[in-house]
Amino acid sequence: MIDAEHQKRWYQYYTEKRIVHQWFQLHLLEGLGVETVLEVGPSLGLVTAMLASAGYRVTTLDIMSRPPMLGAQGHVAMDLLAIDAAQIRGFDAILCCETLEHMHWPKVGGVLEGFSRSGAKWLILSVPYQGAQGSIYFYANRHVVHKRNFFKWFKFLKRFRIEDDHDIDAHKWEIGFKDYGLRRLESLVGAHGWVVERRDFTAGCRSVFLVCRNRGVD
């Protein structure tokens, strides 16, 4: 029987702009020589299923205990704020997308350090990007016209406002706001065991992606 509530949440979350973001996570793994992946924060499981479909052996990690999702070989229940590197050893890559912004900035370094000590060679992370940017999209044929655009220029003058300081789902920071520049994020990543090998952006979900190599792994 179809779980109507799950299906409703699936369609609400995986909008057109987010689908691009999900695909991009796999795209960045291409060519890295990765076989095993630890996916942090699997949400409703679309990326998990795509990873498995692409041939990766994937394990999920979330603060909640849950049965393995479609395509996953296992699940680790762990609070990232109390990360135990010994429990997440043996993975070629860690995929941590749209997760770090849910914790307070001073805690992020400890999480990155834990990922590094796990021995994973690669870390792919993404967080919301609100820096100066713009996009124009237009498509037309004889039957239909689609168009959309957005422009953001002045977020760097504003301080990020936390909607609920204690809500685990609320964002605590986003790159592009005052005091949260991209260089600051990359410096934090570098200070906790990682070398940024690639930087990229998605227009659909407006996030910045960093492909990071573990400095301590050959």
C-alpha positions in Angstrom: 0.0 0.0 0.0 1.3 3.5 -0.9 2.3 5.6 2.1 0.3 8.7 1.0 2.0 11.0 3.6 5.5 9.9 2.5 4.5 10.5 -1.1 3.2 13.9 -0.3 6.4 14.9 1.4 8.5 13.5 -1.5 6.8 15.7 -4.0 6.9 18.7 -1.8 10.7 18.4 -1.2 12.0 17.1 -4.5 11.0 20.1 -6.7 12.5 20.8 -10.1 15.2 23.1 -8.6 16.2 20.5 -6.0 16.4 17.6 -8.5 19.4 19.4 -10.1 21.0 19.6 -6.7 20.5 15.9 -6.1 22.0 14.9 -9.4 25.0 17.2 -8.9 26.0 15.3 -5.8 26.6 12.2 -7.9 28.2 14.1 -10.8 31.0 15.4 -8.5 31.9 11.8 -7.6 32.6 10.9 -11.2 36.3 10.2 -11.8 37.3 10.1 -8.1 37.8 6.3 -8.0 35.2 6.0 -5.3 33.4 2.7 -4.5 32.0 3.1 -1.0 30.1 6.2 0.1 28.8 7.4 3.5 25.8 9.7 2.8 25.1 12.1 5.6 21.5 13.2 6.0 19.7 11.1 3.4 16.3 12.9 3.8 13.7 11.0 1.8 16.3 8.8 0.0 16.5 10.0 -3.6 20.3 10.4 -3.5 20.7 7.1 -1.8 18.8 5.3 -4.5 20.7 7.1 -7.3 24.0 6.3 -5.7 23.1 2.6 -5.6 21.8 2.8 -9.2 25.1 4.3 -10.3 26.9 1.3 -8.8 28.2 2.8 -5.5 28.0 0.9 -2.2 26.2 3.4 0.0 25.6 3.6 3.8 23.5 6.4 5.3 24.0 8.4 8.4 21.4 10.3 10.4 20.7 11.3 13.9 17.7 9.0 13.9 17.7 5.2 13.9 15.9 3.9 10.8 15.8 0.8 8.5 18.2 1.1 5.5 16.7 3.1 2.7 16.2 1.9 -0.8 19.6 1.1 -2.2 21.5 1.4 1.1 23.6 -1.4 2.5 23.3 -0.1 6.1 22.5 2.9 8.3 24.5 4.6 11.1 22.6 6.5 13.8 24.8 9.2 15.0 24.7 12.8 16.2 27.3 14.7 14.2 27.9 17.0 17.2 29.3 13.9 19.0 30.9 12.4 16.0 32.8 9.1 16.5 35.3 8.6 13.7 35.8 5.0 14.6 32.2 4.2 13.6 32.5 5.6 10.1 35.7 4.1 8.9 36.1 2.2 5.7 34.5 4.6 3.2 36.1 6.1 0.1 34.0 9.3 0.3 31.7 11.1 2.6 28.7 13.0 1.0 27.5 15.7 3.3 25.2 18.1 1.5 22.8 20.7 2.9 23.6 19.6 6.5 26.3 21.6 8.1 24.2 24.8 8.0 21.8 23.2 10.5 24.4 23.4 13.3 26.0 26.4 14.9 29.2 27.6 13.2 31.5 26.9 16.1 30.5 23.2 16.0 31.2 22.8 12.3 35.0 22.4 12.6 34.6 19.4 15.0 32.4 17.7 12.4 34.9 18.3 9.6 37.7 17.0 11.9 35.7 13.8 12.6 35.2 13.2 8.9 38.9 13.6 8.3 39.9 11.2 11.1 37.6 8.6 9.6 40.1 8.0 6.9 37.8 8.8 4.0 39.8 10.1 1.1 37.1 12.4 -0.3 34.5 14.7 1.2 31.9 16.3 -0.9 29.9 19.0 0.9 27.4 21.6 0.0 25.8 24.5 1.9 23.3 27.2 0.8 25.0 30.1 -1.1 23.6 33.6 -0.9 26.5 35.5 -2.4 26.0 38.0 -5.3 24.5 36.0 -8.2 22.0 36.0 -10.9 20.3 33.6 -13.3 18.0 33.9 -16.3 16.1 31.0 -17.9 13.9 31.0 -20.9 12.3 28.3 -23.0 9.6 28.4 -25.6 8.0 26.4 -28.3 4.7 26.8 -30.2 2.7 25.4 -27.2 4.4 26.7 -24.1 6.6 29.3 -22.6 8.7 28.8 -19.5 10.8 31.6 -17.9 12.2 32.3 -14.5 15.0 34.4 -13.1 16.5 35.5 -9.8 19.1 38.1 -8.7 20.8 38.5 -5.3 23.3 41.2 -4.7 23.4 42.6 -1.2 23.2 39.7 1.3 26.8 40.4 2.3 25.6 43.5 4.0 23.1 41.6 6.1 23.6 39.4 9.2 22.0 36.0 9.0 19.0 35.7 11.2 18.3 32.4 12.9 14.6 31.6 12.9 14.8 29.2 15.8 18.0 28.7 17.7 17.0 25.3 19.1 15.3 23.9 16.1 17.4 21.2 14.5 15.9 21.9 11.1 16.5 25.7 11.2 19.6 27.1 9.3 22.1 28.6 11.7 24.2 30.3 8.9 24.5 30.5 5.1 27.4 31.5 3.0 27.1 35.0 1.5 25.8 36.7 4.5 27.9 39.1 6.6 30.7 37.3 8.4 30.0 34.1 6.4 32.1 34.5 3.3 33.1 31.6 1.1 36.8 32.1 2.0 35.9 31.6 5.7 34.3 28.3 4.9 37.2 27.1 2.8 39.6 28.2 5.5 37.6 26.2 8.1 37.7 23.1 5.8 41.4 23.5 5.3 42.1 23.9 9.1 40.5 20.5 9.8 42.3 18.1 7.5 41.0 18.8 4.0 42.3 20.3 0.8 39.7 21.9 -1.4 40.2 20.5 -4.9 37.2 21.9 -6.6 34.5 24.5 -6.1 31.2 24.6 -8.0 27.7 25.9 -7.8 24.2 24.9 -8.6 21.8 27.5 -9.9 18.6 25.4 -9.1 19.2 25.1 -5.4 21.7 27.9 -5.2 24.3 26.1 -3.2 28.1 26.0 -3.2 29.8 22.6 -3.5 33.3 21.8 -2.3 35.2 18.6 -3.4 37.7 18.1 -0.7 40.7 15.6 -0.4 41.8 14.3 2.9 45.3 15.7 3.6 46.2 12.6 5.7 45.3 10.0 3.1 47.4 9.1 0.0 
